[in-house]
């Protein structure tokens, strides 16, 4: 028995030692998944809820490139000011930041929520014209208030491929990697 | 190495590797900006998708001050249409209003305040800050308010109120510049009808119209209003088609619409009108007691009229036959309601005031003053104290005085807003040399026109689509009306509204005007209209009242009309005088305002440059119109360049042979010949004002630009005239018959 004890101990130690990297890889995959990330801090806590649910604006009212080009585009401050020049901003820090940035000619640098590596090409217009809604990938952004938008769908390559297969879209590499 | 050591090492390195990568975040190697996305400050020009909005506003007074709606898309003004609710134009608009969007986005627009950086007139400027520019103008005024002169276009409404307040509080002088024939027309209205406003016509109910040279469909006072009414006059009634006769020396685009054209000698319009009156009085065709005010207006007795103005006596001088004059008189007297108007070149001769007084006086004879189907006089501004009515322009003789005062040093600082005296006044006025030597010249123009080129400081104004205003349309539709102007787009470049600039300068001088900004003035004055308790806008609250007024495009009260008119002063008959000996200068030189470029104030807009003149279809240039026989006699044809010589100067122009030109009348369009004013205006054609002799209208002192004789000299050169008609041979289409225009059989 004593003769086998060392072998069993070795196997057990071996199993533990090998389990550590496996667990670490699994943990990384879980905790670092885009959907698991906390809501990113933004220079202005933009409440989509107020604009979409409150005002009834369509996504494409501000993200004007979505139906016609690759990027959905973020509106210019001047565009915000079309309405916000008549919305009182005093005492509302986020609006004060907007007006100050516009008046001083400073751009706003938002932290990207939906981040694709630059070797992936995603074209918004193609997907919307096929019939998808913004919410299919971005979730119900219209109900997200402050502090900001959270990513609700994985949107990594496996997710892309699954969806492409389910909808009969091409899955060869060059569809996205070109 | 023993097995134990190998296992330890393997386990440590594998775990370490995994932990090492696991502790970082995805994409650590990427630069930080990859994780950012930017909101630019300004809207990009290539936004792809959106919805349009239409905003109601008004054209500037120089285009009539009528209501328009502007299509705004992605923060850019795209298209102008007439405001369908606005009584003056009822949805119609003109090419000049359509081209307002080109003024906003013009490539040669001045982008911000400038200071002269070289010799005066060199066109070298450097950009400065607004505060610096305002401070410098305030200093200039502070130094010598008495010797400061502000030159504007005629202003009324809110901007008129601001300018009036500014002039009063600072004590500077003020002059306004408008086409001289308007000066004559205003005086004629004052004398014949006792009103300070310009008239309108109830053409929709009229049966007969006679126009003495007035180009009312294209250039005369309110072409949009009259063109719409003319449609109703001709085709708006099932059983009546109004008849229109034109009397004048040129077959203009308007005259080409007439049923009959009576070509008369330049300046003979008043003579024909008196002769028509003589026929009507002699044959008892006069309505009621209309003869009395008519004689008051022309300062004659019935005996004098009968003795000197019978058709047989005036026919030769007028260039018509006695029978034609009788025919005109009968048509005018028998097809009532009838209306007579005069303007354009009829007002621009040395006897212009008499021409207008005699023709407008005819309306008394047929009972057409302020009556259905007749000449409708306009009431003054609804708030005469707060919203000043049109001040009117100063006559040419006054400008000669002003030029002398500038040259003599009595006026040291000249401020110029939306006026271009260097171009609009003939060189003989001396204004150009005077401004070149003036102490300081400040321009508020958005473009480097001829006057702004001589400026030391330029404080560019917003364009019409970028600013607030209240405008009293001129002429109105026959009742009290105010148009509201609101910014439909944000200022495109670093400009400031003229009213704001005046208010800021006044506050720097320590003399605050009643309003903090031009917008505040508009809001306050609009609220004054609410205080009247009448009109189209129904709202109790001030804010609601203002918004309702903005959406409707203005305020009007159809019940508030002008009271009955009566002659105030007589205008005695006079014959036209022409500069130049008939032996040496056998032809009449007849400049005419261009239907698209006006008097040259719209030459910087390419849409208007490219709009064909309605009769010749010529574009982008100046030409001289010759009768085919005259052309044959001197041996030229269309495209030959001739030298036009007048007692005042000479210019080389291409000939356009026009079968409808009178043999001894040579017509030249105004509007070109700019030496500055942006890439589309500069160096193109000839300004006929450089050819006309500085003759003044005898009673008003206005420039008589149609009172010069000329001769032609051959140059032997040719040039192509840019025009639509005749560039390609006409070809037969099966479904359309060919119509041949022939001489009437006699």
Boltz contact constraints between the chains, C-beta under 6 A:
constraints:
  - contact:
      token1: [A, 17]
      token2: [B, 11]
      max_distance: 6.0
  - contact:
      token1: [A, 20]
      token2: [B, 15]
      max_distance: 6.0
  - contact:
      token1: [A, 21]
      token2: [B, 14]
      max_distance: 6.0
  - contact:
      token1: [A, 21]
      token2: [B, 15]
      max_distance: 6.0
  - contact:
      token1: [A, 21]
      token2: [B, 18]
      max_distance: 6.0
  - contact:
      token1: [A, 24]
      token2: [B, 18]
      max_distance: 6.0
  - contact:
      token1: [A, 24]
      token2: [B, 19]
      max_distance: 6.0
  - contact:
      token1: [A, 24]
      token2: [B, 22]
      max_distance: 6.0
  - contact:
      token1: [A, 28]
      token2: [B, 22]
      max_distance: 6.0
  - contact:
      token1: [A, 64]
      token2: [B, 47]
      max_distance: 6.0
  - contact:
      token1: [A, 64]
      token2: [B, 48]
      max_distance: 6.0
  - contact:
      token1: [A, 64]
      token2: [B, 49]
      max_distance: 6.0
  - contact:
      token1: [A, 64]
      token2: [B, 50]
      max_distance: 6.0
  - contact:
      token1: [A, 65]
      token2: [B, 48]
      max_distance: 6.0
  - contact:
      token1: [A, 68]
      token2: [B, 48]
      max_distance: 6.0
  - contact:
      token1: [A, 68]
      token2: [B, 49]
      max_distance: 6.0
  - contact:
      token1: [A, 74]
      token2: [B, 37]
      max_distance: 6.0
  - contact:
      token1: [A, 74]
      token2: [B, 39]
      max_distance: 6.0
  - contact:
      token1: [A, 76]
      token2: [B, 40]
      max_distance: 6.0
  - contact:
      token1: [A, 76]
      token2: [B, 42]
      max_distance: 6.0
  - contact:
      token1: [A, 76]
      token2: [B, 43]
      max_distance: 6.0
  - contact:
      token1: [A, 77]
      token2: [B, 39]
      max_distance: 6.0
  - contact:
      token1: [A, 77]
      token2: [B, 41]
      max_distance: 6.0
  - contact:
      token1: [A, 78]
      token2: [B, 42]
      max_distance: 6.0
  - contact:
      token1: [A, 78]
      token2: [B, 43]
      max_distance: 6.0
  - contact:
      token1: [A, 79]
      token2: [B, 43]
      max_distance: 6.0
  - contact:
      token1: [A, 105]
      token2: [B, 41]
      max_distance: 6.0
  - contact:
      token1: [A, 107]
      token2: [B, 38]
      max_distance: 6.0
  - contact:
      token1: [A, 107]
      token2: [B, 40]
      max_distance: 6.0
  - contact:
      token1: [A, 107]
      token2: [B, 41]
      max_distance: 6.0
  - contact:
      token1: [A, 108]
      token2: [B, 39]
      max_distance: 6.0
  - contact:
      token1: [A, 109]
      token2: [B, 36]
      max_distance: 6.0
  - contact:
      token1: [A, 109]
      token2: [B, 38]
      max_distance: 6.0
  - contact:
      token1: [A, 110]
      token2: [B, 37]
      max_distance: 6.0
  - contact:
      token1: [A, 112]
      token2: [B, 35]
      max_distance: 6.0
  - contact:
      token1: [A, 112]
      token2: [B, 37]
      max_distance: 6.0
